[in-house]
C-alpha cells in the first residue's frame, strides 16, 4: 500500500482518525466543526493575501524611489 501523503499516512490511518473523531464529537457536531475549520482557513488565506499585497506595494514604492 502506498502512502497518500508525504508523512506516510495511509488509508488505514485515515480511517482510524475518522473513527476517533466520530467517537469524540459524534455525528451532529462534525458539520459545525468543519464549518468553523473552513472559516478559519478562509481567514488565514485572506491574511496571506493581504500580506502579499502589502509586500508588493512596498516593493513597488521602493522601485519608484530615486537613488
N, C-alpha and C positions, 0 to 999 in steps of 0.2 A: 504494500500500500504506500503510495507516495503522499508526502505531507501537502496540505493545502496552502499553508502559509510558510513564510520564511522561518518562523520559530519552530517548525516541526509539528504543528498541531494537525492531527489527522481527523478523520470523520468520527472515530470513536470518542476522542476527546471533546469534540464539539457537542456530540450527543450527551455526554456526561455533564458538560457545563449547562446545557439547556435543561436537563433534568433537575439539576441542583437549583437553578433559577426558578423553575416551576415549583419546586418543593418549598423554597424560601418565601416566595412572593405570591404564589397562587396565580391562577389564570386571569383573575379580574384586575390585578394590579399591573400586569405586564404592559398593556397598552398605554397606561399612564406613564410608566417608566420610560417606554420608548418615545413617547411624545416629549417628555422632558429632556431625554437624551438628544432628540432631534433639534429642539430649541437651543440646547447648549452648543451643539455642533454648528448650527447656523450662526449663532452669536460669535463663536470663535472664528468662523470664516469671514464674517463681516469685519471683525477686528483686524484680521490679517490683511484684508483688502484695504482698510484704512491706513494701516502701517505702510503698505506698498505704495499707495498713492501719495502719502506724506513724504516718503523717501524719494519718489520720483520728482515731486515738486522741489525738494531740497537740491537734488542733482541738477535739475533744470535751472534753478536760481543760481547755483554756483557756476554753471557753464556760461551764463549770461553776464557774469561779473567781469568787469575789466581787470586785466592783470596788472 
